Amino acid sequence: MKKKEMLVAAIRNGIVIDHIPPTKLFKVATLLQLDEFDGRITIGNNLLSQSYGRKGVIKIEDKSFDEEELNRIALVAPNVRLNIIKDYEVVEKRQVVVPQEVVGLVRCPNPKCITNNEPMPTRFRVIDVAECTLRCCYCERKLANERIELL
């Protein structure tokens, strides 16, 4: 019987963001502003996954995020799973949820949009949850998931 190797170190308390598509891992890290966090962070990419083939994982020790921050991850990676860890045990598992409206997080791709020419926050409605497609509330420009540019 083969011994299983742990590829990413365990954490005592914190959050594990799992099943991140490898191409979206660093967008998720940017979205969460992990470069400004001074605690321990473990990032693993292209790890083997039975369900997805390859995946990314982010483990953040002694950190929690509010519901809105976590749900915004869904804009970049809609199938991400969250594991809340306490005393090295998973105490809660949940799927991220795509919010109905996104404010001040995504850049509108339309150069003529008022949000690119006036000091005001962007505002998008989610028009397709499964594909995470957005529509600008000001200029009506449609934005597909792969074209989302975070502010």
Phi and psi in radians as a Rosetta constraint file:
Dihedral C 1 N 2 CA 2 C 2 CIRCULARHARMONIC -1.369 0.35
Dihedral N 2 CA 2 C 2 N 3 CIRCULARHARMONIC 2.466 0.35
Dihedral C 2 N 3 CA 3 C 3 CIRCULARHARMONIC -1.405 0.35
Dihedral N 3 CA 3 C 3 N 4 CIRCULARHARMONIC 2.338 0.35
Dihedral C 3 N 4 CA 4 C 4 CIRCULARHARMONIC -1.370 0.35
Dihedral N 4 CA 4 C 4 N 5 CIRCULARHARMONIC 2.424 0.35
Dihedral C 4 N 5 CA 5 C 5 CIRCULARHARMONIC -1.771 0.35
Dihedral N 5 CA 5 C 5 N 6 CIRCULARHARMONIC 2.310 0.35
Dihedral C 5 N 6 CA 6 C 6 CIRCULARHARMONIC -1.517 0.35
Dihedral N 6 CA 6 C 6 N 7 CIRCULARHARMONIC 2.028 0.35
Dihedral C 6 N 7 CA 7 C 7 CIRCULARHARMONIC -1.457 0.35
Dihedral N 7 CA 7 C 7 N 8 CIRCULARHARMONIC -0.452 0.35
Dihedral C 7 N 8 CA 8 C 8 CIRCULARHARMONIC -2.226 0.35
Dihedral N 8 CA 8 C 8 N 9 CIRCULARHARMONIC 2.247 0.35
Dihedral C 8 N 9 CA 9 C 9 CIRCULARHARMONIC -1.053 0.35
Dihedral N 9 CA 9 C 9 N 10 CIRCULARHARMONIC 2.545 0.35
Dihedral C 9 N 10 CA 10 C 10 CIRCULARHARMONIC -1.261 0.35
Dihedral N 10 CA 10 C 10 N 11 CIRCULARHARMONIC 2.673 0.35
Dihedral C 10 N 11 CA 11 C 11 CIRCULARHARMONIC -2.089 0.35
Dihedral N 11 CA 11 C 11 N 12 CIRCULARHARMONIC 2.639 0.35
Dihedral C 11 N 12 CA 12 C 12 CIRCULARHARMONIC -1.301 0.35
Dihedral N 12 CA 12 C 12 N 13 CIRCULARHARMONIC -0.947 0.35
Dihedral C 12 N 13 CA 13 C 13 CIRCULARHARMONIC -2.418 0.35
Dihedral N 13 CA 13 C 13 N 14 CIRCULARHARMONIC 2.493 0.35
Dihedral C 13 N 14 CA 14 C 14 CIRCULARHARMONIC 2.601 0.35
Dihedral N 14 CA 14 C 14 N 15 CIRCULARHARMONIC -2.598 0.35
Dihedral C 14 N 15 CA 15 C 15 CIRCULARHARMONIC -2.381 0.35
Dihedral N 15 CA 15 C 15 N 16 CIRCULARHARMONIC 2.478 0.35
Dihedral C 15 N 16 CA 16 C 16 CIRCULARHARMONIC -2.036 0.35
Dihedral N 16 CA 16 C 16 N 17 CIRCULARHARMONIC 2.190 0.35
Dihedral C 16 N 17 CA 17 C 17 CIRCULARHARMONIC -1.806 0.35
Dihedral N 17 CA 17 C 17 N 18 CIRCULARHARMONIC 1.960 0.35
Dihedral C 17 N 18 CA 18 C 18 CIRCULARHARMONIC -2.060 0.35
Dihedral N 18 CA 18 C 18 N 19 CIRCULARHARMONIC 2.820 0.35
Dihedral C 18 N 19 CA 19 C 19 CIRCULARHARMONIC 1.110 0.35
Dihedral N 19 CA 19 C 19 N 20 CIRCULARHARMONIC 0.632 0.35
Dihedral C 19 N 20 CA 20 C 20 CIRCULARHARMONIC -1.406 0.35
Dihedral N 20 CA 20 C 20 N 21 CIRCULARHARMONIC 2.236 0.35
Dihedral C 20 N 21 CA 21 C 21 CIRCULARHARMONIC -1.004 0.35
Dihedral N 21 CA 21 C 21 N 22 CIRCULARHARMONIC 2.357 0.35
Dihedral C 21 N 22 CA 22 C 22 CIRCULARHARMONIC -0.935 0.35
Dihedral N 22 CA 22 C 22 N 23 CIRCULARHARMONIC -0.561 0.35
Dihedral C 22 N 23 CA 23 C 23 CIRCULARHARMONIC -1.336 0.35
Dihedral N 23 CA 23 C 23 N 24 CIRCULARHARMONIC -0.204 0.35
Dihedral C 23 N 24 CA 24 C 24 CIRCULARHARMONIC -1.881 0.35
Dihedral N 24 CA 24 C 24 N 25 CIRCULARHARMONIC -0.082 0.35
Dihedral C 24 N 25 CA 25 C 25 CIRCULARHARMONIC -0.962 0.35
Dihedral N 25 CA 25 C 25 N 26 CIRCULARHARMONIC -0.850 0.35
Dihedral C 25 N 26 CA 26 C 26 CIRCULARHARMONIC -1.325 0.35
Dihedral N 26 CA 26 C 26 N 27 CIRCULARHARMONIC -0.418 0.35
Dihedral C 26 N 27 CA 27 C 27 CIRCULARHARMONIC -1.166 0.35
Dihedral N 27 CA 27 C 27 N 28 CIRCULARHARMONIC -0.706 0.35
Dihedral C 27 N 28 CA 28 C 28 CIRCULARHARMONIC -1.121 0.35
Dihedral N 28 CA 28 C 28 N 29 CIRCULARHARMONIC -0.762 0.35
Dihedral C 28 N 29 CA 29 C 29 CIRCULARHARMONIC -1.064 0.35
Dihedral N 29 CA 29 C 29 N 30 CIRCULARHARMONIC -0.693 0.35
Dihedral C 29 N 30 CA 30 C 30 CIRCULARHARMONIC -1.166 0.35
Dihedral N 30 CA 30 C 30 N 31 CIRCULARHARMONIC -0.781 0.35
Dihedral C 30 N 31 CA 31 C 31 CIRCULARHARMONIC -0.991 0.35
Dihedral N 31 CA 31 C 31 N 32 CIRCULARHARMONIC -0.693 0.35
Dihedral C 31 N 32 CA 32 C 32 CIRCULARHARMONIC -1.485 0.35
Dihedral N 32 CA 32 C 32 N 33 CIRCULARHARMONIC 0.006 0.35
Dihedral C 32 N 33 CA 33 C 33 CIRCULARHARMONIC 0.927 0.35
Dihedral N 33 CA 33 C 33 N 34 CIRCULARHARMONIC 0.797 0.35
Dihedral C 33 N 34 CA 34 C 34 CIRCULARHARMONIC -1.191 0.35
Dihedral N 34 CA 34 C 34 N 35 CIRCULARHARMONIC -0.348 0.35
Dihedral C 34 N 35 CA 35 C 35 CIRCULARHARMONIC -1.164 0.35
Dihedral N 35 CA 35 C 35 N 36 CIRCULARHARMONIC -0.298 0.35
Dihedral C 35 N 36 CA 36 C 36 CIRCULARHARMONIC -1.730 0.35
Dihedral N 36 CA 36 C 36 N 37 CIRCULARHARMONIC -0.063 0.35
Dihedral C 36 N 37 CA 37 C 37 CIRCULARHARMONIC -1.535 0.35
Dihedral N 37 CA 37 C 37 N 38 CIRCULARHARMONIC 2.272 0.35
Dihedral C 37 N 38 CA 38 C 38 CIRCULARHARMONIC -1.718 0.35
Dihedral N 38 CA 38 C 38 N 39 CIRCULARHARMONIC 0.093 0.35
Dihedral C 38 N 39 CA 39 C 39 CIRCULARHARMONIC -1.505 0.35
Dihedral N 39 CA 39 C 39 N 40 CIRCULARHARMONIC -3.086 0.35
Dihedral C 39 N 40 CA 40 C 40 CIRCULARHARMONIC -1.372 0.35
Dihedral N 40 CA 40 C 40 N 41 CIRCULARHARMONIC 2.239 0.35
Dihedral C 40 N 41 CA 41 C 41 CIRCULARHARMONIC -2.258 0.35
Dihedral N 41 CA 41 C 41 N 42 CIRCULARHARMONIC 2.334 0.35
Dihedral C 41 N 42 CA 42 C 42 CIRCULARHARMONIC -2.060 0.35
Dihedral N 42 CA 42 C 42 N 43 CIRCULARHARMONIC 2.228 0.35
Dihedral C 42 N 43 CA 43 C 43 CIRCULARHARMONIC -2.110 0.35
Dihedral N 43 CA 43 C 43 N 44 CIRCULARHARMONIC 2.220 0.35
Dihedral C 43 N 44 CA 44 C 44 CIRCULARHARMONIC -2.173 0.35
Dihedral N 44 CA 44 C 44 N 45 CIRCULARHARMONIC 2.363 0.35
Dihedral C 44 N 45 CA 45 C 45 CIRCULARHARMONIC -2.282 0.35
Dihedral N 45 CA 45 C 45 N 46 CIRCULARHARMONIC 2.662 0.35
Dihedral C 45 N 46 CA 46 C 46 CIRCULARHARMONIC 1.023 0.35
Dihedral N 46 CA 46 C 46 N 47 CIRCULARHARMONIC 0.618 0.35
Dihedral C 46 N 47 CA 47 C 47 CIRCULARHARMONIC -1.391 0.35
Dihedral N 47 CA 47 C 47 N 48 CIRCULARHARMONIC 2.583 0.35
Dihedral C 47 N 48 CA 48 C 48 CIRCULARHARMONIC -1.197 0.35
Dihedral N 48 CA 48 C 48 N 49 CIRCULARHARMONIC 2.420 0.35
Dihedral C 48 N 49 CA 49 C 49 CIRCULARHARMONIC -2.377 0.35
Dihedral N 49 CA 49 C 49 N 50 CIRCULARHARMONIC 2.259 0.35
Dihedral C 49 N 50 CA 50 C 50 CIRCULARHARMONIC -1.149 0.35
Dihedral N 50 CA 50 C 50 N 51 CIRCULARHARMONIC -0.609 0.35
Dihedral C 50 N 51 CA 51 C 51 CIRCULARHARMONIC -1.395 0.35
Dihedral N 51 CA 51 C 51 N 52 CIRCULARHARMONIC -0.675 0.35
Dihedral C 51 N 52 CA 52 C 52 CIRCULARHARMONIC -2.035 0.35
Dihedral N 52 CA 52 C 52 N 53 CIRCULARHARMONIC -0.059 0.35
Dihedral C 52 N 53 CA 53 C 53 CIRCULARHARMONIC 1.528 0.35
Dihedral N 53 CA 53 C 53 N 54 CIRCULARHARMONIC -1.200 0.35
Dihedral C 53 N 54 CA 54 C 54 CIRCULARHARMONIC -2.314 0.35
Dihedral N 54 CA 54 C 54 N 55 CIRCULARHARMONIC 2.639 0.35
Dihedral C 54 N 55 CA 55 C 55 CIRCULARHARMONIC -2.652 0.35
Dihedral N 55 CA 55 C 55 N 56 CIRCULARHARMONIC 2.918 0.35
Dihedral C 55 N 56 CA 56 C 56 CIRCULARHARMONIC -1.995 0.35
Dihedral N 56 CA 56 C 56 N 57 CIRCULARHARMONIC 2.668 0.35
Dihedral C 56 N 57 CA 57 C 57 CIRCULARHARMONIC -2.416 0.35
Dihedral N 57 CA 57 C 57 N 58 CIRCULARHARMONIC 2.427 0.35
Dihedral C 57 N 58 CA 58 C 58 CIRCULARHARMONIC -2.196 0.35
Dihedral N 58 CA 58 C 58 N 59 CIRCULARHARMONIC 2.179 0.35
Dihedral C 58 N 59 CA 59 C 59 CIRCULARHARMONIC -1.978 0.35
Dihedral N 59 CA 59 C 59 N 60 CIRCULARHARMONIC 2.221 0.35
Dihedral C 59 N 60 CA 60 C 60 CIRCULARHARMONIC -2.171 0.35
Dihedral N 60 CA 60 C 60 N 61 CIRCULARHARMONIC 2.021 0.35
Dihedral C 60 N 61 CA 61 C 61 CIRCULARHARMONIC -1.510 0.35
Dihedral N 61 CA 61 C 61 N 62 CIRCULARHARMONIC 2.467 0.35
Dihedral C 61 N 62 CA 62 C 62 CIRCULARHARMONIC 0.965 0.35
Dihedral N 62 CA 62 C 62 N 63 CIRCULARHARMONIC 0.747 0.35
Dihedral C 62 N 63 CA 63 C 63 CIRCULARHARMONIC -2.496 0.35
Dihedral N 63 CA 63 C 63 N 64 CIRCULARHARMONIC 2.522 0.35
Dihedral C 63 N 64 CA 64 C 64 CIRCULARHARMONIC -2.363 0.35
Dihedral N 64 CA 64 C 64 N 65 CIRCULARHARMONIC 2.772 0.35
Dihedral C 64 N 65 CA 65 C 65 CIRCULARHARMONIC -2.175 0.35
Dihedral N 65 CA 65 C 65 N 66 CIRCULARHARMONIC 2.629 0.35
Dihedral C 65 N 66 CA 66 C 66 CIRCULARHARMONIC -1.341 0.35
Dihedral N 66 CA 66 C 66 N 67 CIRCULARHARMONIC 2.882 0.35
Dihedral C 66 N 67 CA 67 C 67 CIRCULARHARMONIC -0.974 0.35
Dihedral N 67 CA 67 C 67 N 68 CIRCULARHARMONIC -0.721 0.35
Dihedral C 67 N 68 CA 68 C 68 CIRCULARHARMONIC -1.106 0.35
Dihedral N 68 CA 68 C 68 N 69 CIRCULARHARMONIC -0.762 0.35
Dihedral C 68 N 69 CA 69 C 69 CIRCULARHARMONIC -1.067 0.35
Dihedral N 69 CA 69 C 69 N 70 CIRCULARHARMONIC -0.770 0.35
Dihedral C 69 N 70 CA 70 C 70 CIRCULARHARMONIC -1.201 0.35
Dihedral N 70 CA 70 C 70 N 71 CIRCULARHARMONIC -0.684 0.35
Dihedral C 70 N 71 CA 71 C 71 CIRCULARHARMONIC -1.187 0.35
Dihedral N 71 CA 71 C 71 N 72 CIRCULARHARMONIC -0.476 0.35
Dihedral C 71 N 72 CA 72 C 72 CIRCULARHARMONIC -1.173 0.35
Dihedral N 72 CA 72 C 72 N 73 CIRCULARHARMONIC -0.410 0.35
Dihedral C 72 N 73 CA 73 C 73 CIRCULARHARMONIC -0.988 0.35
Dihedral N 73 CA 73 C 73 N 74 CIRCULARHARMONIC -0.564 0.35
Dihedral C 73 N 74 CA 74 C 74 CIRCULARHARMONIC -1.042 0.35
Dihedral N 74 CA 74 C 74 N 75 CIRCULARHARMONIC -0.421 0.35
Dihedral C 74 N 75 CA 75 C 75 CIRCULARHARMONIC -1.115 0.35
Dihedral N 75 CA 75 C 75 N 76 CIRCULARHARMONIC -0.605 0.35
Dihedral C 75 N 76 CA 76 C 76 CIRCULARHARMONIC -1.636 0.35
Dihedral N 76 CA 76 C 76 N 77 CIRCULARHARMONIC -0.704 0.35
Dihedral C 76 N 77 CA 77 C 77 CIRCULARHARMONIC -2.453 0.35
Dihedral N 77 CA 77 C 77 N 78 CIRCULARHARMONIC 1.496 0.35
Dihedral C 77 N 78 CA 78 C 78 CIRCULARHARMONIC -1.109 0.35
Dihedral N 78 CA 78 C 78 N 79 CIRCULARHARMONIC -0.314 0.35
Dihedral C 78 N 79 CA 79 C 79 CIRCULARHARMONIC -1.804 0.35
Dihedral N 79 CA 79 C 79 N 80 CIRCULARHARMONIC 0.291 0.35
Dihedral C 79 N 80 CA 80 C 80 CIRCULARHARMONIC -1.187 0.35
Dihedral N 80 CA 80 C 80 N 81 CIRCULARHARMONIC 2.500 0.35
Dihedral C 80 N 81 CA 81 C 81 CIRCULARHARMONIC -1.971 0.35
Dihedral N 81 CA 81 C 81 N 82 CIRCULARHARMONIC 2.503 0.35
Dihedral C 81 N 82 CA 82 C 82 CIRCULARHARMONIC -1.956 0.35
Dihedral N 82 CA 82 C 82 N 83 CIRCULARHARMONIC 2.378 0.35
Dihedral C 82 N 83 CA 83 C 83 CIRCULARHARMONIC -2.139 0.35
Dihedral N 83 CA 83 C 83 N 84 CIRCULARHARMONIC 2.123 0.35
Dihedral C 83 N 84 CA 84 C 84 CIRCULARHARMONIC -1.602 0.35
Dihedral N 84 CA 84 C 84 N 85 CIRCULARHARMONIC 2.215 0.35
Dihedral C 84 N 85 CA 85 C 85 CIRCULARHARMONIC -1.953 0.35
Dihedral N 85 CA 85 C 85 N 86 CIRCULARHARMONIC 2.310 0.35
Dihedral C 85 N 86 CA 86 C 86 CIRCULARHARMONIC -2.390 0.35
Dihedral N 86 CA 86 C 86 N 87 CIRCULARHARMONIC 2.219 0.35
Dihedral C 86 N 87 CA 87 C 87 CIRCULARHARMONIC 0.885 0.35
Dihedral N 87 CA 87 C 87 N 88 CIRCULARHARMONIC 0.847 0.35
Dihedral C 87 N 88 CA 88 C 88 CIRCULARHARMONIC 1.159 0.35
Dihedral N 88 CA 88 C 88 N 89 CIRCULARHARMONIC 0.142 0.35
Dihedral C 88 N 89 CA 89 C 89 CIRCULARHARMONIC -2.016 0.35
Dihedral N 89 CA 89 C 89 N 90 CIRCULARHARMONIC 2.513 0.35
Dihedral C 89 N 90 CA 90 C 90 CIRCULARHARMONIC -1.342 0.35
Dihedral N 90 CA 90 C 90 N 91 CIRCULARHARMONIC 2.031 0.35
Dihedral C 90 N 91 CA 91 C 91 CIRCULARHARMONIC -1.774 0.35
Dihedral N 91 CA 91 C 91 N 92 CIRCULARHARMONIC -0.291 0.35
Dihedral C 91 N 92 CA 92 C 92 CIRCULARHARMONIC -2.695 0.35
Dihedral N 92 CA 92 C 92 N 93 CIRCULARHARMONIC 2.421 0.35
Dihedral C 92 N 93 CA 93 C 93 CIRCULARHARMONIC -2.185 0.35
Dihedral N 93 CA 93 C 93 N 94 CIRCULARHARMONIC 2.429 0.35
Dihedral C 93 N 94 CA 94 C 94 CIRCULARHARMONIC -2.746 0.35
Dihedral N 94 CA 94 C 94 N 95 CIRCULARHARMONIC 2.787 0.35
Dihedral C 94 N 95 CA 95 C 95 CIRCULARHARMONIC -1.644 0.35
Dihedral N 95 CA 95 C 95 N 96 CIRCULARHARMONIC 2.507 0.35
Dihedral C 95 N 96 CA 96 C 96 CIRCULARHARMONIC -1.227 0.35
Dihedral N 96 CA 96 C 96 N 97 CIRCULARHARMONIC 2.725 0.35
Dihedral C 96 N 97 CA 97 C 97 CIRCULARHARMONIC -2.131 0.35
Dihedral N 97 CA 97 C 97 N 98 CIRCULARHARMONIC 2.285 0.35
Dihedral C 97 N 98 CA 98 C 98 CIRCULARHARMONIC -1.234 0.35
Dihedral N 98 CA 98 C 98 N 99 CIRCULARHARMONIC 2.165 0.35
Dihedral C 98 N 99 CA 99 C 99 CIRCULARHARMONIC -1.223 0.35
Dihedral N 99 CA 99 C 99 N 100 CIRCULARHARMONIC 2.759 0.35
Dihedral C 99 N 100 CA 100 C 100 CIRCULARHARMONIC -1.331 0.35
Dihedral N 100 CA 100 C 100 N 101 CIRCULARHARMONIC -0.502 0.35
Dihedral C 100 N 101 CA 101 C 101 CIRCULARHARMONIC -2.400 0.35
Dihedral N 101 CA 101 C 101 N 102 CIRCULARHARMONIC 2.494 0.35
Dihedral C 101 N 102 CA 102 C 102 CIRCULARHARMONIC -2.158 0.35
Dihedral N 102 CA 102 C 102 N 103 CIRCULARHARMONIC 2.091 0.35
Dihedral C 102 N 103 CA 103 C 103 CIRCULARHARMONIC -2.100 0.35
Dihedral N 103 CA 103 C 103 N 104 CIRCULARHARMONIC 2.206 0.35
Dihedral C 103 N 104 CA 104 C 104 CIRCULARHARMONIC 1.209 0.35
Dihedral N 104 CA 104 C 104 N 105 CIRCULARHARMONIC 0.379 0.35
Dihedral C 104 N 105 CA 105 C 105 CIRCULARHARMONIC -2.059 0.35
Dihedral N 105 CA 105 C 105 N 106 CIRCULARHARMONIC -0.529 0.35
Dihedral C 105 N 106 CA 106 C 106 CIRCULARHARMONIC -2.092 0.35
Dihedral N 106 CA 106 C 106 N 107 CIRCULARHARMONIC 2.442 0.35
Dihedral C 106 N 107 CA 107 C 107 CIRCULARHARMONIC -1.449 0.35
Dihedral N 107 CA 107 C 107 N 108 CIRCULARHARMONIC 2.375 0.35
Dihedral C 107 N 108 CA 108 C 108 CIRCULARHARMONIC -1.331 0.35
Dihedral N 108 CA 108 C 108 N 109 CIRCULARHARMONIC 2.305 0.35
Dihedral C 108 N 109 CA 109 C 109 CIRCULARHARMONIC -1.336 0.35
Dihedral N 109 CA 109 C 109 N 110 CIRCULARHARMONIC -0.148 0.35
Dihedral C 109 N 110 CA 110 C 110 CIRCULARHARMONIC -1.461 0.35
Dihedral N 110 CA 110 C 110 N 111 CIRCULARHARMONIC 1.953 0.35
Dihedral C 110 N 111 CA 111 C 111 CIRCULARHARMONIC -1.089 0.35
Dihedral N 111 CA 111 C 111 N 112 CIRCULARHARMONIC -0.359 0.35
Dihedral C 111 N 112 CA 112 C 112 CIRCULARHARMONIC -1.584 0.35
Dihedral N 112 CA 112 C 112 N 113 CIRCULARHARMONIC -0.087 0.35
Dihedral C 112 N 113 CA 113 C 113 CIRCULARHARMONIC -1.082 0.35
Dihedral N 113 CA 113 C 113 N 114 CIRCULARHARMONIC 2.480 0.35
Dihedral C 113 N 114 CA 114 C 114 CIRCULARHARMONIC -1.024 0.35
Dihedral N 114 CA 114 C 114 N 115 CIRCULARHARMONIC -0.514 0.35
Dihedral C 114 N 115 CA 115 C 115 CIRCULARHARMONIC -1.218 0.35
Dihedral N 115 CA 115 C 115 N 116 CIRCULARHARMONIC -0.332 0.35
Dihedral C 115 N 116 CA 116 C 116 CIRCULARHARMONIC -1.639 0.35
Dihedral N 116 CA 116 C 116 N 117 CIRCULARHARMONIC -0.049 0.35
Dihedral C 116 N 117 CA 117 C 117 CIRCULARHARMONIC -2.217 0.35
Dihedral N 117 CA 117 C 117 N 118 CIRCULARHARMONIC -0.180 0.35
Dihedral C 117 N 118 CA 118 C 118 CIRCULARHARMONIC -2.301 0.35
Dihedral N 118 CA 118 C 118 N 119 CIRCULARHARMONIC 2.664 0.35
Dihedral C 118 N 119 CA 119 C 119 CIRCULARHARMONIC -1.342 0.35
Dihedral N 119 CA 119 C 119 N 120 CIRCULARHARMONIC 1.426 0.35
Dihedral C 119 N 120 CA 120 C 120 CIRCULARHARMONIC -2.527 0.35
Dihedral N 120 CA 120 C 120 N 121 CIRCULARHARMONIC 2.641 0.35
Dihedral C 120 N 121 CA 121 C 121 CIRCULARHARMONIC -1.271 0.35
Dihedral N 121 CA 121 C 121 N 122 CIRCULARHARMONIC 2.587 0.35
Dihedral C 121 N 122 CA 122 C 122 CIRCULARHARMONIC -1.266 0.35
Dihedral N 122 CA 122 C 122 N 123 CIRCULARHARMONIC 2.735 0.35
Dihedral C 122 N 123 CA 123 C 123 CIRCULARHARMONIC -2.557 0.35
Dihedral N 123 CA 123 C 123 N 124 CIRCULARHARMONIC 2.148 0.35
Dihedral C 123 N 124 CA 124 C 124 CIRCULARHARMONIC -2.218 0.35
Dihedral N 124 CA 124 C 124 N 125 CIRCULARHARMONIC 2.523 0.35
Dihedral C 124 N 125 CA 125 C 125 CIRCULARHARMONIC -1.732 0.35
Dihedral N 125 CA 125 C 125 N 126 CIRCULARHARMONIC 2.494 0.35
Dihedral C 125 N 126 CA 126 C 126 CIRCULARHARMONIC -1.493 0.35
Dihedral N 126 CA 126 C 126 N 127 CIRCULARHARMONIC 2.050 0.35
Dihedral C 126 N 127 CA 127 C 127 CIRCULARHARMONIC -1.785 0.35
Dihedral N 127 CA 127 C 127 N 128 CIRCULARHARMONIC -0.271 0.35
Dihedral C 127 N 128 CA 128 C 128 CIRCULARHARMONIC -2.512 0.35
Dihedral N 128 CA 128 C 128 N 129 CIRCULARHARMONIC 1.819 0.35
Dihedral C 128 N 129 CA 129 C 129 CIRCULARHARMONIC -1.161 0.35
Dihedral N 129 CA 129 C 129 N 130 CIRCULARHARMONIC -0.772 0.35
Dihedral C 129 N 130 CA 130 C 130 CIRCULARHARMONIC -1.076 0.35
Dihedral N 130 CA 130 C 130 N 131 CIRCULARHARMONIC -0.729 0.35
Dihedral C 130 N 131 CA 131 C 131 CIRCULARHARMONIC -1.657 0.35
Dihedral N 131 CA 131 C 131 N 132 CIRCULARHARMONIC -0.104 0.35
Dihedral C 131 N 132 CA 132 C 132 CIRCULARHARMONIC 0.961 0.35
Dihedral N 132 CA 132 C 132 N 133 CIRCULARHARMONIC 0.966 0.35
Dihedral C 132 N 133 CA 133 C 133 CIRCULARHARMONIC -1.690 0.35
Dihedral N 133 CA 133 C 133 N 134 CIRCULARHARMONIC 2.349 0.35
Dihedral C 133 N 134 CA 134 C 134 CIRCULARHARMONIC -1.981 0.35
Dihedral N 134 CA 134 C 134 N 135 CIRCULARHARMONIC 2.748 0.35
Dihedral C 134 N 135 CA 135 C 135 CIRCULARHARMONIC -2.318 0.35
Dihedral N 135 CA 135 C 135 N 136 CIRCULARHARMONIC 2.256 0.35
Dihedral C 135 N 136 CA 136 C 136 CIRCULARHARMONIC -1.143 0.35
Dihedral N 136 CA 136 C 136 N 137 CIRCULARHARMONIC 2.311 0.35
Dihedral C 136 N 137 CA 137 C 137 CIRCULARHARMONIC -1.286 0.35
Dihedral N 137 CA 137 C 137 N 138 CIRCULARHARMONIC -0.283 0.35
Dihedral C 137 N 138 CA 138 C 138 CIRCULARHARMONIC -1.703 0.35
Dihedral N 138 CA 138 C 138 N 139 CIRCULARHARMONIC -0.871 0.35
Dihedral C 138 N 139 CA 139 C 139 CIRCULARHARMONIC -1.878 0.35
Dihedral N 139 CA 139 C 139 N 140 CIRCULARHARMONIC -0.087 0.35
Dihedral C 139 N 140 CA 140 C 140 CIRCULARHARMONIC 1.200 0.35
Dihedral N 140 CA 140 C 140 N 141 CIRCULARHARMONIC 0.235 0.35
Dihedral C 140 N 141 CA 141 C 141 CIRCULARHARMONIC -1.185 0.35
Dihedral N 141 CA 141 C 141 N 142 CIRCULARHARMONIC 2.322 0.35
Dihedral C 141 N 142 CA 142 C 142 CIRCULARHARMONIC -1.516 0.35
Dihedral N 142 CA 142 C 142 N 143 CIRCULARHARMONIC 2.468 0.35
Dihedral C 142 N 143 CA 143 C 143 CIRCULARHARMONIC -2.337 0.35
Dihedral N 143 CA 143 C 143 N 144 CIRCULARHARMONIC 2.013 0.35
Dihedral C 143 N 144 CA 144 C 144 CIRCULARHARMONIC -1.368 0.35
Dihedral N 144 CA 144 C 144 N 145 CIRCULARHARMONIC 2.695 0.35
Dihedral C 144 N 145 CA 145 C 145 CIRCULARHARMONIC -0.885 0.35
Dihedral N 145 CA 145 C 145 N 146 CIRCULARHARMONIC -0.809 0.35
Dihedral C 145 N 146 CA 146 C 146 CIRCULARHARMONIC -1.189 0.35
Dihedral N 146 CA 146 C 146 N 147 CIRCULARHARMONIC -0.209 0.35
Dihedral C 146 N 147 CA 147 C 147 CIRCULARHARMONIC -1.769 0.35
Dihedral N 147 CA 147 C 147 N 148 CIRCULARHARMONIC 0.003 0.35
Dihedral C 147 N 148 CA 148 C 148 CIRCULARHARMONIC -1.125 0.35
Dihedral N 148 CA 148 C 148 N 149 CIRCULARHARMONIC 2.201 0.35
Dihedral C 148 N 149 CA 149 C 149 CIRCULARHARMONIC -2.051 0.35
Dihedral N 149 CA 149 C 149 N 150 CIRCULARHARMONIC 2.057 0.35
Dihedral C 149 N 150 CA 150 C 150 CIRCULARHARMONIC -1.312 0.35
Dihedral N 150 CA 150 C 150 N 151 CIRCULARHARMONIC 2.552 0.35
